[in-house]
Amino acid sequence: MRRLFIILVFIVLSFSVYGRQAETRKIDSLQEVMAKQEGIEKVETMMEYSRALAEVSFDDCIHWGEKAIVEATQLQNDELVAKAFWKIGLRYLNHYEFDLAYDNFCQAMEILEGRGDSELLMDVLNYKGRVELLMGEMDAAQSTFDMDMKVSENLGDEANCADVINNLAYIFFNQDDLDKSLDYFKDARHRYIQLGDTLSTAQCDNNISNIYVQRQQYDQARAVLVKAIPIFAHYGDEASLAHAYQNLGTVYASGHVDLDSAMYYLHKSIVCAENVGDQLTLIEDELELAGVLKLLNRDGEAISLFQSALHSSEVVGYTSGMLDAYKNLGIYYNEKGDFTTSAIYLRRCMDLANAKGNILYANVVRPYLIADYASLGQLMDMKKELGLMIDNYKGIINENNALDEELTKLREHTEGLLEQYDSQNRQIETLQTQRDQYRLALCGLLAITVFVLAVLIAYKIVRKNRAKM
């Protein structure tokens, strides 16, 4: 399973902050203030008013957010318009409407493009990248975060640099580059320590535990989590607690095979996720819990949870949740001999995986799908999938051959450099020998010259003495 990271916790924390502000902010008071304002101040208040309405009426929230865009446009203030688009994008993101959130972030980006680095541009890039992550667009997210990193560095915003590195680490994990992912998480963790951000440091530890789980280093994962959980509890961070409990449940389900403990921590995760309204973590909890129930041979409950997670994932457009639910449901029905139902789920998983460029899921489900087609007598479909599997296998072989060729060229180039190095060393040794010989000859010549001069001087002295006599 592609597990959620604290990239999502950062988003949820934003939502919970907005929710608390909305609860404490007096909507009537904002209306009164807004009625007395004009220009930029009025638009700023409109955006605050839209945020306050988010917990009361989402339709009214969006209405006032769109009104703020119109008012800002009339003022011909591009930065204010971009800010209004960004704010309404956050409202949609809070409501799990990722497509609409993404569209508004893109609108803000278009306005800010070419206007130089700014905190607003940094924030827009940050949330645009997060939405792309949630939509499964990993290449786009990486490109966005690379841009965000440059802006953050130019502005000297160390906290946002750490956030971006944390998010890039998640991308590398999704690409199965665990070593690079771990390096980036550790880099982010070090930066948070330098900033004195204890909570974010613990969140990085939580992320690192995911890598230990993936590597089946369950003892290391558990050791990290038991240190992080008290910190989350101290700060009252139920969003992070939900993730930590979920990870600990996975450790007990996969590593220590203590299914009772696994269910205990997954239920604690569900409670925390429900308290903060974290729908994505709830989906992950259902998927994890379904896997545990399946191990306990409670198939009916497991299938019910898989279907519930699938429905919720489809509603919010959560790609990872859909892929995992499709895969598990398809494999379950394949094992039970219901090949028609299995083929439906596996086909959906295959199509979505291909659309998102997720080769891992496609490779996992294809053998089961081929078995379904064979059992159903759908020979043409079976032949097509077999052909794709063979093509994929040939592609892997070709990639390996290409890598071998590159390795051979690199080895030959290295050997050539070594030969040049040896040749140069031999030349240097020859030059050093010649230099020593020249130095010896010069010393000998100098000695002879000195001897001749000494003899000549002695001769002159003797002649001079004879002349006096």
Steps between C-alpha positions, in 0.01 A plus 500: 500500500615852423484646846419861582774725628501816706474693175131443563532590867627841399184546297274371773666726753421792275141390483467457875651843558252652259219312671596628844528855368159469336347384827641793697453770238177695522334484158267789586798707603669439166186603317490827691866571435467412129201736460719795602796415278602571143772389263776262605394486866151388401635221278730380779202489738295312239765230490495475880121489493509218243733303727274557800202365306682178404380320814148639472403492132743390232282649224506840670873459559563452127255779408693757704833363379392550140369845587842589638655399165255726313563795733878457476478483120303824492775665705751383234725372778663187356663386823170533685323302227764225525458495876121468464543205260744338744262545792201348321730216391569433867125487565457235230803308630345501846184356343701227317408641159849460360425586136343835589777574750759426232327722243497796737864452598589494130306824447701661779823366349424650158448842656818484709719361221778739408432734792799388707527294816256569781352329805171467315669322208675269748169414669318444170775265378499313831128424494492436126767234552303344785187472288701339220627248755147420611392462137785255436680736259847434636705645212298821503529521879877457486530777241283730713696430817829559317371845406376555855842407637673763283255770608531397867881511482494840330270633773705334774196315637663205677171363635348471154823347367467228762133444406587470131780250570258295710252496211767408245595210727144370468528514119820296504332247728214471253758436227648217709825690552514428873864601546442844350172536686670424831780749425246774429297425812816513708596829334156646582528367856840665546360831377206479739741435788699808397175700501408365844180350358446197724161410353619496139806300607269236646295506180816423304565209736150378422579521129826314549309221672316443170829423331599259777163325456556478124843348564346264756716654772212487743700535822656823374158627390347427839791664685453821300122505545497449877719812530289708260156418645555671841611816318182502291295441814680786679412742221147363468572425133234241426568515125856378553385255766263348246792431268729373775236261636434381145869430444527320833199289405677406179814406695301259717304363204800444273802466724415373846186318381306621803164552333322604819748784553472588131123538528536696826728763345304519175182573698688772692606643165139503381389692810771765453433530127127543561568769762693713250288407198794340319315302237810372322642346816162340566520340156849369576381371837216310335739345249746401773228364726349305212837334445517399866144361492590300193792344690250407771279331236223755563449542127155656513615787721818541295313530170255746652790723610676472162178608327447784746858622443449473125180705509661772714810505276287539187302785660810703589707385201770339713704298249705292743190391689319399181797300372541310824128425537463389136804274536390335824141451390612357166744256657243394763234414241761328283594275793131432568438398139275797411704582191246741349499729804875460538560604138288814547702621797837400358422667167416823680821473700701436184347793311551742788855379559585547132338844496710608798817329380507270802679197358513325837125448529469406133762228538341365819144463367573390142567130580167481690319672214647254250381214721150654509485529121626143461232368739229702326609387155576856391795386294546823304521705819734241649719510191511880513610507865753224439638704212527805725671292767747365243556852364562623852740211559679576173513865599665407826748278314574781252551743787734253666689449174525876453629532855751222433618682189534823692685313774732343243568842344558646842734214591691543170518875556622440854762253378608754238535766768699259714730424207544874442569540868763221492652648185516842659653349812766331287569828322525678832739235631712534183504878535592468866787262409620739228471788745708309755757421234514862383525612861790254560675613182453862595639435844800323344552786258480750782750294701743490206454870443569576864807272492634670186439841651679394817799370302508817291490721808774292664711525185460878492597529865813292446604705197440821693719379788784400260484837334556677834807290564 
